[in-house]
C-alpha cells in the first residue's frame, strides 16, 4: 500500500527525519512513537506532502505521491488531527461532506455517505444539524474521523487523534476506532506519544529517535526484543503500568 524510501527532512542545522524507510501493507496500522522532537509528525506530514521532503520518496498504491497535484493527493488521504480542525461555521453534516462535495459527488451520494459514517461512528442523526461548538470533545473527534473517511481514502493518517480528551472518552474512542478499522480493513499510520495506545492499537510499531527509525516490529516483538536501550526505556512505560495495575488488582482481591 505505502512504500517510503530514504525520506529526509532538515530544518536548518537540525535533521528532523533522517533517511526513513519502511513499508505498510494494505490493511495494516503502523504506529509511529518516540519522544518530543523525534520526528514523528514531520514524517507523517511528508507522506501527504504537507511538508516537502529534502530527499527520498513516498509511493502509495504503486504511484509516487509527487506525480499528482497536492490537493488531489490530499483528497485521497484521510487526515485526523489532535485538535480536530472542524470548520466552526459549518454543521457537522457539512464538515463530513466537504471532501466528497469537492470531488463532485452527487448530492444524494454525499448525503448517503454522511448518514453511513455518522452511524458507523455512533453519532446521533440529529447531530448533523449541529455546529462543532455544540458537541463534546469526544463527539468532535468522531466527526473528525468521519470527515477523514468521507471520500473512502486509500490511507488514513492520524496525528495524536485521541490526546485532547479525558481518559474515559479516550478509551472509548480507541475501542471504536479499532473496531471501525477492522470492519473497513483500513490502512493507517498513527502518531502517538502514548506507548500503551500504540501497543493496543497497532499491528506494528516504528520507533523514532532523533529523526532515525531505530526499530520497526510488532508490539510483541518490540516488548520482547527491543533493538536499543532507547526502545527499552520507551517500552518500560506500558510494562510498569501493567505491573502497577496487576498489583492493585491483587490487593483488591485479597481485601
C-alpha positions as CSV (number, residue, x, y, z in Angstrom):
1,X,0.0,0.0,0.0
2,X,2.6,2.6,1.1
3,X,6.4,2.5,0.5
4,X,8.8,5.0,2.0
5,X,12.4,5.1,0.9
6,X,15.1,7.4,2.4
7,X,12.7,10.1,3.5
8,X,14.7,13.0,4.9
9,X,13.9,16.5,6.2
10,X,16.1,19.1,7.9
11,X,15.1,22.5,9.4
12,X,18.3,24.5,9.3
13,X,21.0,22.5,11.1
14,X,18.5,20.1,12.7
15,X,17.8,16.9,10.8
16,X,14.1,16.2,11.8
17,X,13.8,12.9,9.8
18,X,16.9,11.1,8.7
19,X,16.6,8.6,5.7
20,X,13.4,6.8,7.0
21,X,12.5,3.7,5.0
22,X,9.6,1.4,5.6
23,X,6.5,-0.3,4.1
24,X,2.9,-0.5,5.3
25,X,0.9,-3.3,3.6
26,X,-2.8,-2.8,2.9
27,X,-5.0,-3.2,6.0
28,X,-2.2,-2.6,8.5
29,X,-1.9,0.1,11.2
30,X,1.6,1.3,11.9
31,X,2.1,3.4,15.0
32,X,5.0,5.9,15.0
33,X,6.3,6.6,18.5
34,X,9.2,8.5,20.1
35,X,9.9,11.4,22.4
36,X,9.2,15.0,21.6
37,X,11.2,16.2,18.7
38,X,11.9,12.7,17.4
39,X,10.4,13.5,14.0
40,X,7.0,11.6,14.2
41,X,4.7,14.4,13.0
42,X,7.2,15.7,10.4
43,X,7.4,12.2,8.9
44,X,3.7,11.8,8.9
45,X,3.2,15.2,7.1
46,X,5.7,14.3,4.4
47,X,3.5,11.3,3.5
48,X,0.8,13.6,2.1
49,X,3.2,16.5,1.3
50,X,2.0,18.9,3.9
51,X,5.8,19.1,4.4
52,X,8.0,18.6,1.3
53,X,11.0,16.3,1.9
54,X,14.6,17.2,1.1
55,X,15.2,13.7,-0.2
56,X,13.6,10.3,-0.5
57,X,10.3,9.1,-2.0
58,X,6.8,8.0,-1.0
59,X,4.7,5.7,-3.1
60,X,1.0,4.9,-2.4
61,X,-0.7,2.1,-4.2
62,X,2.2,1.8,-6.5
63,X,2.3,5.5,-7.6
64,X,4.7,8.3,-6.4
65,X,2.9,11.0,-4.3
66,X,4.6,13.7,-6.3
67,X,3.0,12.6,-9.5
68,X,-0.2,14.4,-8.8
69,X,-1.0,17.9,-7.5
70,X,-1.0,18.4,-3.7
71,X,-4.8,19.0,-3.4
72,X,-5.6,15.9,-5.5
73,X,-3.3,13.8,-3.3
74,X,-4.7,15.0,0.0
75,X,-8.3,14.4,-1.1
76,X,-7.4,10.7,-1.4
77,X,-5.7,10.5,2.0
78,X,-7.7,10.9,5.2
79,X,-6.0,13.0,7.9
80,X,-7.1,13.2,11.6
81,X,-5.6,15.9,13.8
82,X,-5.4,16.0,17.6
83,X,-7.3,19.4,17.6
84,X,-9.8,18.1,15.1
85,X,-9.8,21.2,13.0
86,X,-13.5,21.2,12.2
87,X,-14.9,24.3,10.4
88,X,-16.8,26.1,13.1
89,X,-19.2,27.9,10.7
90,X,-20.3,24.6,9.1
91,X,-22.7,22.0,10.6
92,X,-21.5,18.5,11.4
93,X,-23.0,17.1,8.2
94,X,-21.3,19.8,6.0
95,X,-18.0,19.2,7.7
96,X,-18.2,15.5,6.9
97,X,-19.4,16.2,3.4
98,X,-16.8,18.7,2.3
99,X,-14.3,16.3,0.5
100,X,-16.9,14.3,-1.4
101,X,-18.5,17.5,-2.4
102,X,-15.2,18.9,-3.7
103,X,-14.7,15.7,-5.6
104,X,-18.0,16.2,-7.4
105,X,-20.1,13.5,-5.8
106,X,-23.9,13.9,-6.3
107,X,-25.9,15.4,-3.5
108,X,-27.7,12.1,-2.9
109,X,-24.4,10.2,-2.7
110,X,-22.9,12.7,-0.3
111,X,-26.0,12.6,2.0
112,X,-25.9,8.8,1.9
113,X,-22.2,8.7,2.8
114,X,-22.7,11.3,5.7
115,X,-25.5,9.2,7.1
116,X,-23.4,6.0,6.8
117,X,-20.4,7.4,8.6
118,X,-22.4,9.0,11.4
119,X,-24.0,5.6,12.1
120,X,-20.5,3.9,12.0
121,X,-19.1,6.4,14.4
122,X,-22.1,6.3,16.7
123,X,-23.2,9.9,16.1
124,X,-26.9,10.6,16.5
125,X,-28.6,11.6,13.2
126,X,-29.7,14.8,14.9
127,X,-26.0,15.9,15.3
128,X,-25.9,16.5,11.6
129,X,-27.6,19.8,12.1
130,X,-25.4,20.9,15.0
131,X,-22.3,23.0,14.9
132,X,-18.9,21.8,16.3
133,X,-19.2,24.1,19.3
134,X,-22.3,22.3,20.4
135,X,-20.5,18.9,20.7
136,X,-18.3,17.4,23.3
137,X,-14.6,16.8,22.7
138,X,-15.2,13.2,22.0
139,X,-18.1,13.8,19.6
140,X,-16.0,16.4,17.7
141,X,-13.2,13.8,17.4
142,X,-15.6,11.3,16.0
143,X,-16.7,13.9,13.4
144,X,-13.1,14.5,12.6
145,X,-12.6,10.7,11.9
146,X,-15.8,10.7,9.8
147,X,-14.7,13.6,7.7
148,X,-11.3,11.9,7.1
149,X,-13.1,8.8,5.9
150,X,-15.8,10.5,3.8
151,X,-14.2,10.1,0.4
152,X,-13.2,6.5,1.0
153,X,-9.4,7.3,1.2
154,X,-6.8,4.7,0.4
155,X,-4.8,5.7,3.5
156,X,-5.7,7.3,6.9
157,X,-3.1,9.4,8.7
158,X,-3.7,10.2,12.4
159,X,-1.7,12.7,14.4
160,X,-2.3,12.2,18.2
161,X,-6.0,11.9,17.4
162,X,-7.1,10.9,20.9
163,X,-4.8,13.0,23.0
164,X,-7.1,16.0,23.7
165,X,-9.9,14.2,25.5
166,X,-10.4,12.8,29.0
167,X,-9.2,9.2,29.8
168,X,-12.7,7.6,29.7
169,X,-13.6,9.2,26.3
170,X,-10.1,8.4,25.0
171,X,-10.6,4.7,25.9
172,X,-14.0,4.7,24.2
173,X,-12.6,6.4,21.1
174,X,-9.7,3.9,20.9
175,X,-12.1,1.0,21.1
176,X,-14.4,2.5,18.5
177,X,-11.6,3.2,16.1
178,X,-10.1,-0.3,16.5
179,X,-13.5,-1.8,15.7
180,X,-14.1,0.5,12.8
181,X,-10.6,-0.2,11.3
182,X,-11.2,-4.0,11.5
183,X,-14.6,-3.6,9.9
184,X,-13.3,-1.4,7.0
185,X,-9.9,-3.0,6.6
186,X,-8.3,0.4,6.6
187,X,-4.6,1.1,6.1
188,X,-3.5,3.7,8.7
189,X,-0.4,5.3,10.2
190,X,-0.9,6.7,13.7
191,X,1.4,9.1,15.5
192,X,1.2,8.9,19.3
193,X,3.3,9.6,22.3
194,X,1.3,7.0,24.3
195,X,3.1,3.7,24.3
196,X,0.2,1.8,25.7
197,X,-2.0,3.2,22.9
198,X,0.5,2.1,20.3
199,X,0.7,-1.3,21.8
200,X,-3.0,-1.8,22.0
201,X,-3.9,-0.4,18.5
202,X,-1.0,-1.1,16.2
203,X,-0.1,-4.1,14.1
204,X,3.5,-2.8,14.1
205,X,5.3,0.0,15.9
206,X,8.0,2.2,14.4
207,X,10.3,3.9,17.0
208,X,11.9,7.2,16.1
209,X,14.9,8.7,17.9
210,X,16.4,12.0,16.8
211,X,14.8,11.6,13.4
212,X,16.0,8.0,12.8
213,X,13.8,5.0,12.6
214,X,15.6,2.7,15.1
215,X,13.2,-0.2,15.1
216,X,10.0,-1.3,13.4
217,X,8.3,-4.5,14.6
218,X,5.1,-5.9,16.1
219,X,4.3,-4.8,19.7
220,X,5.1,-8.3,20.9
221,X,8.5,-8.3,19.2
222,X,9.4,-4.9,20.5
223,X,8.4,-5.7,24.0
224,X,10.4,-9.0,23.9
225,X,13.4,-7.8,21.9
226,X,13.9,-4.0,22.0
227,X,16.7,-3.1,19.5
228,X,18.3,-0.3,21.6
229,X,18.4,1.0,25.1
230,X,16.1,3.9,24.0
231,X,13.5,1.4,22.8
232,X,13.7,-0.5,26.0
233,X,13.1,2.7,28.0
234,X,10.1,3.6,25.9
235,X,8.6,0.1,26.3
236,X,9.1,0.1,30.0
237,X,6.2,2.5,30.4
238,X,3.4,0.1,29.4
239,X,5.2,-2.7,31.3
240,X,5.3,-0.5,34.5
241,X,1.7,0.5,34.1
242,X,0.7,-3.2,33.8
243,X,2.7,-4.1,36.9
244,X,1.1,-1.4,39.0
245,X,-2.4,-2.3,37.8
246,X,-1.8,-6.0,38.5
247,X,-0.5,-5.2,42.0
248,X,-3.6,-3.0,42.7
249,X,-5.9,-5.8,41.5
250,X,-4.2,-8.3,43.6
251,X,-4.6,-6.1,46.6
252,X,-8.3,-5.6,46.0
253,X,-8.7,-9.4,45.6
254,X,-7.1,-10.1,48.9
255,X,-9.2,-7.4,50.6
